[in-house]
Amino acid sequence: MTSMKVHMRPLDLSLRIFGLSHFAQTSRVTPVTENIPPEKQSTRRHVLPRILRVYCICICCLLVVNVLRYIPSFWVGYDFVPNITALRIVFLLWFTQNAVTAIVLFVFFDKNEHFERYAEQYNRVINDSISKQLKTNPGCNKTKRCMIRVLVIGWVAVIFNTVSVVLLNFIDISPVIPVLLCNPFPYNSIIMRILGCLIHFLSSGVWALPVVLHYSLTSALQLRFEELYRVMETTALDQCEDRFDILKNVRQKHLQLCEMVNTVDQSLSFYIGNVFTVSMGISCFATYVVINDIDFASNVSEAVLFIFWIASSFFQLFFISKNSATLNEKAHDLSSVVFNINLDGATMQNIAQVNLLVTKLHGPPIGLSVLGIITITKEMILTLIGVFLTYFFLLFQFRI
């Protein structure tokens, strides 16, 4: 059967293009076996991991240097242009977010084995004896289609963002774009403009593809939780003779999936925290500038740029929050059907299995967290939306 690692290979290749994925330096996880000729195994085991690791380090250093070179542009520059401080702050925040994202993913790929452990756990979950007894569908075709679809969308976002900036940079529709890309170096230089576009392409990939990684990992888990719910829903819990055996298997499978959720949370909680912190900062600051400082009649290009940043930051934040909240909801879905089970003729062991499952479902939230502090749920999304709307209307009221 095709392994999870094979399904994620296109995404893994895309991440490596932008220096976001490489082989772990040391691994305590049993790797998923692949059909590699013996004569190629030695070369791949020693040479390719080192090259990828060095490449990832170079990308991280480049992104950090990009942040550092941008800081002086607030005060000095070869072709210093005043009165665009707000846009410089937004660009600096975005560059900082991408640098932190690259460093966080590098550390987790280099020092931890969370992503390898996820692939190992997933293959065990869909291929063990419990899956055969529950008659779940381990084909993973839907999982593969979801991964390919969202990867295509991610690449479309990267290409669209890059092409738009290249056109704005060289056609001179807006003189602000070359200044923002090249600061503090001379924006009239063709070489600086080309380098600025290349860095923007790299930053776009670092910004978009981790969102694809997050969706791929969470969507696979959501489908597995849905399978468990369908098993419980189609089982006649009030009269089926094997209902307690089915319930025991469902509980074991649910525990395995919860362990995978914990693995993903360990891998992505710092990345999610980075997105929440910086994206909310960009959205709030850009909203303040649009309401208080932008004159739409005379500064159309700046207004469009700020609105684009608000929309893109909110989209990234909402996309990650929505998928994380959906995973939390799917993990607790069994609580709506487990109470329908008929306990007539149940032994103490059967009742203990029911109690353990109910305790797990109604215990601490199962899902992804922000820095391990708070689990992302739909209630949390509504709270964030309410806070932002309050902030928006307060700004708008003072504007009036």
VOGURO-530757 format. One line per field, with one value per residue (C-alpha): residue number from 1; chain; x, y, z. Coordinates in steps of 0.02 Angstrom, whole numbers. Example, Ala and Ser with C-alpha at 12.3 -4.5 7.8 and 13.67 -1.06 7.14 Angstrom:
2
nr	(1:2)
kette	(A:A)
xx	(615:684)
yy	(-225:-53)
zz	(390:357)
//
This chain:
400
nr	(1:2:3:4:5:6:7:8:9:10:11:12:13:14:15:16:17:18:19:20:21:22:23:24:25:26:27:28:29:30:31:32:33:34:35:36:37:38:39:40:41:42:43:44:45:46:47:48:49:50:51:52:53:54:55:56:57:58:59:60:61:62:63:64:65:66:67:68:69:70:71:72:73:74:75:76:77:78:79:80:81:82:83:84:85:86:87:88:89:90:91:92:93:94:95:96:97:98:99:100:101:102:103:104:105:106:107:108:109:110:111:112:113:114:115:116:117:118:119:120:121:122:123:124:125:126:127:128:129:130:131:132:133:134:135:136:137:138:139:140:141:142:143:144:145:146:147:148:149:150:151:152:153:154:155:156:157:158:159:160:161:162:163:164:165:166:167:168:169:170:171:172:173:174:175:176:177:178:179:180:181:182:183:184:185:186:187:188:189:190:191:192:193:194:195:196:197:198:199:200:201:202:203:204:205:206:207:208:209:210:211:212:213:214:215:216:217:218:219:220:221:222:223:224:225:226:227:228:229:230:231:232:233:234:235:236:237:238:239:240:241:242:243:244:245:246:247:248:249:250:251:252:253:254:255:256:257:258:259:260:261:262:263:264:265:266:267:268:269:270:271:272:273:274:275:276:277:278:279:280:281:282:283:284:285:286:287:288:289:290:291:292:293:294:295:296:297:298:299:300:301:302:303:304:305:306:307:308:309:310:311:312:313:314:315:316:317:318:319:320:321:322:323:324:325:326:327:328:329:330:331:332:333:334:335:336:337:338:339:340:341:342:343:344:345:346:347:348:349:350:351:352:353:354:355:356:357:358:359:360:361:362:363:364:365:366:367:368:369:370:371:372:373:374:375:376:377:378:379:380:381:382:383:384:385:386:387:388:389:390:391:392:393:394:395:396:397:398:399:400)
kette	(A:A:A:A:A:A:A:A:A:A:A:A:A:A:A:A:A:A:A:A:A:A:A:A:A:A:A:A:A:A:A:A:A:A:A:A:A:A:A:A:A:A:A:A:A:A:A:A:A:A:A:A:A:A:A:A:A:A:A:A:A:A:A:A:A:A:A:A:A:A:A:A:A:A:A:A:A:A:A:A:A:A:A:A:A:A:A:A:A:A:A:A:A:A:A:A:A:A:A:A:A:A:A:A:A:A:A:A:A:A:A:A:A:A:A:A:A:A:A:A:A:A:A:A:A:A:A:A:A:A:A:A:A:A:A:A:A:A:A:A:A:A:A:A:A:A:A:A:A:A:A:A:A:A:A:A:A:A:A:A:A:A:A:A:A:A:A:A:A:A:A:A:A:A:A:A:A:A:A:A:A:A:A:A:A:A:A:A:A:A:A:A:A:A:A:A:A:A:A:A:A:A:A:A:A:A:A:A:A:A:A:A:A:A:A:A:A:A:A:A:A:A:A:A:A:A:A:A:A:A:A:A:A:A:A:A:A:A:A:A:A:A:A:A:A:A:A:A:A:A:A:A:A:A:A:A:A:A:A:A:A:A:A:A:A:A:A:A:A:A:A:A:A:A:A:A:A:A:A:A:A:A:A:A:A:A:A:A:A:A:A:A:A:A:A:A:A:A:A:A:A:A:A:A:A:A:A:A:A:A:A:A:A:A:A:A:A:A:A:A:A:A:A:A:A:A:A:A:A:A:A:A:A:A:A:A:A:A:A:A:A:A:A:A:A:A:A:A:A:A:A:A:A:A:A:A:A:A:A:A:A:A:A:A:A:A:A:A:A:A:A:A:A:A:A:A:A:A:A:A:A:A:A:A:A:A:A:A:A:A:A:A:A:A:A:A:A:A:A:A)
xx	(0:61:135:98:275:242:82:177:323:266:240:407:494:408:463:642:643:617:734:596:624:773:820:839:1020:985:825:755:608:607:602:469:548:558:617:788:927:1066:1201:1107:1065:1239:1253:1080:1106:1264:1275:1097:1051:1208:1174:992:1042:1172:1046:915:1044:1085:900:877:1031:972:801:879:999:850:766:925:957:779:790:904:787:674:806:938:962:1048:884:791:605:510:326:309:354:192:222:400:336:217:355:473:342:312:498:517:374:452:624:552:449:604:704:565:540:728:748:606:668:847:830:664:580:401:363:445:348:187:217:259:105:-8:49:24:-150:-215:-130:-149:-270:-393:-422:-461:-584:-671:-671:-609:-548:-358:-344:-304:-360:-460:-312:-198:-322:-338:-149:-126:-269:-205:-25:-82:-173:-16:92:-39:-29:162:166:28:113:281:217:116:268:379:255:234:423:472:322:332:145:181:350:326:354:535:578:504:589:762:780:906:994:963:796:846:971:907:1014:937:763:799:871:720:603:702:694:509:483:576:477:313:354:404:241:122:190:191:4:-8:92:-26:-178:-105:-66:-232:-344:-274:-318:-490:-530:-475:-584:-730:-707:-721:-879:-956:-912:-1001:-1147:-1179:-1164:-1328:-1272:-1435:-1442:-1279:-1203:-1024:-1052:-932:-793:-821:-820:-656:-575:-643:-569:-398:-402:-457:-310:-191:-262:-249:-66:-44:-132:-8:136:73:46:226:284:178:130:274:236:52:104:212:68:-55:64:127:-30:-138:-8:-5:-195:-221:-83:-137:-318:-266:-168:-309:-437:-333:-193:-236:-316:-400:-415:-230:-145:-236:-83:-43:-225:-228:-66:-133:-299:-203:-99:-254:-340:-190:-149:-329:-339:-184:-243:-421:-364:-251:-378:-521:-426:-364:-539:-613:-486:-537:-721:-690:-589:-737:-875:-891:-964:-1130:-1153:-1065:-1210:-1326:-1243:-1352:-1267:-1381:-1273:-1115:-976:-872:-735:-859:-921:-741:-707:-860:-809:-631:-692:-818:-683:-565:-699:-755:-583:-455:-478:-398:-318:-181:-126:-43:128:52:-48:-224:-308:-385:-573:-718:-758:-582:-607:-768:-677:-539:-665:-760:-601:-549:-723:-723:-552:-611:-770:-676:-553:-693:-790:-641:-617:-793)
yy	(0:175:257:431:481:443:547:695:682:824:937:885:926:1096:1131:1085:1207:1346:1271:1219:1030:915:748:744:745:602:501:384:342:185:255:201:76:123:27:106:9:-42:46:213:197:242:398:457:423:528:657:717:752:858:958:989:1038:1163:1233:1256:1344:1461:1501:1538:1650:1740:1776:1838:1951:2013:2069:2152:2246:2313:2393:2540:2585:2677:2814:2797:2733:2767:2832:2867:2900:2971:2956:2768:2715:2620:2511:2481:2420:2297:2231:2213:2117:2002:1971:1936:1811:1718:1714:1645:1517:1453:1441:1352:1221:1197:1164:1038:946:950:908:820:677:737:732:561:500:566:464:310:329:359:202:101:174:127:-43:-124:-263:-142:-53:-220:-266:-98:-111:65:123:135:178:360:416:560:610:612:715:843:859:883:1009:1120:1107:1173:1316:1354:1362:1471:1592:1596:1623:1754:1851:1844:1889:2035:2105:2082:2176:2316:2322:2339:2424:2565:2573:2618:2694:2630:2446:2461:2566:2440:2292:2368:2470:2529:2498:2604:2557:2625:2483:2340:2214:2269:2253:2077:2027:2104:2000:1840:1872:1908:1743:1651:1743:1702:1516:1522:1612:1500:1321:1295:1331:1188:1077:1120:1079:915:851:903:849:671:662:736:598:463:536:543:357:317:421:328:160:210:288:134:12:-33:21:-31:-211:-263:-412:-356:-176:-183:-260:-124:9:-59:-53:122:182:108:188:354:351:319:467:578:530:587:752:776:742:874:997:975:1007:1158:1247:1371:1402:1432:1550:1646:1660:1717:1848:1926:1908:1988:2126:2159:2158:2276:2397:2400:2427:2574:2652:2627:2708:2852:2895:2841:2962:2850:2990:3031:2869:2731:2619:2627:2594:2440:2376:2395:2312:2169:2145:2147:2018:1902:1907:1870:1730:1644:1664:1606:1458:1390:1425:1347:1185:1172:1202:1074:946:983:960:795:728:756:701:529:609:632:444:354:388:287:122:-6:-62:-214:-365:-262:-326:-216:-216:-156:-16:33:48:160:270:287:341:465:536:560:643:762:795:925:986:877:980:1100:1241:1411:1387:1248:1378:1374:1247:1316:1291:1371:1470:1542:1595:1686:1772:1833:1895:1987:2068:2128:2196:2290:2362:2408:2498:2592:2656:2699:2789:2899:2932:2998)
zz	(0:-40:114:180:137:-47:-44:30:-91:-207:-56:18:-147:-151:28:-15:-160:-33:97:217:222:239:313:503:559:680:691:821:709:604:427:304:188:4:-147:-173:-262:-141:-242:-224:-40:24:-85:-41:144:159:18:-14:170:192:34:83:259:198:73:211:321:176:151:337:338:180:256:418:321:220:382:445:282:285:457:406:262:386:403:268:91:-74:-145:15:-10:140:187:160:337:360:208:265:433:347:234:383:482:334:307:494:491:345:427:589:492:400:561:656:520:502:688:691:537:600:785:799:709:722:536:516:667:589:429:532:642:493:403:562:589:416:404:575:623:705:539:456:594:582:391:367:198:200:15:53:-121:-48:59:-93:-194:-54:-41:-228:-238:-98:-162:-332:-245:-145:-302:-388:-241:-249:-437:-435:-296:-383:-557:-488:-399:-553:-662:-535:-514:-697:-777:-649:-623:-444:-395:-217:-258:-320:-168:-48:-131:-147:14:69:-98:-254:-329:-501:-520:-629:-532:-366:-439:-501:-332:-246:-355:-318:-131:-146:-238:-99:35:-53:-51:132:169:69:72:262:253:127:247:389:282:219:394:468:324:330:515:486:360:484:623:501:466:651:663:515:595:755:661:552:697:781:954:1034:972:887:976:937:989:1135:1031:900:1035:1104:932:899:1064:1021:849:924:1044:899:804:959:971:791:831:973:852:729:871:929:751:708:870:856:672:713:853:730:606:739:809:648:540:674:692:505:494:641:589:405:457:565:421:296:409:476:354:177:55:-73:-198:-210:-150:-241:-257:-71:-27:-139:-61:116:73:-8:150:259:148:131:317:363:235:303:482:444:337:474:611:515:478:657:726:606:667:846:800:709:856:973:852:932:1088:996:962:1104:1223:1111:1153:1242:1403:1432:1463:1477:1589:1702:1570:1438:1550:1587:1399:1378:1524:1461:1288:1361:1475:1327:1221:1359:1432:1377:1197:1063:927:877:989:982:1062:1167:1265:1193:1080:921:919:828:985:979:797:843:986:869:742:879:945:772:731:895:852:677:734:870:741:621:757:802:616:603)
//
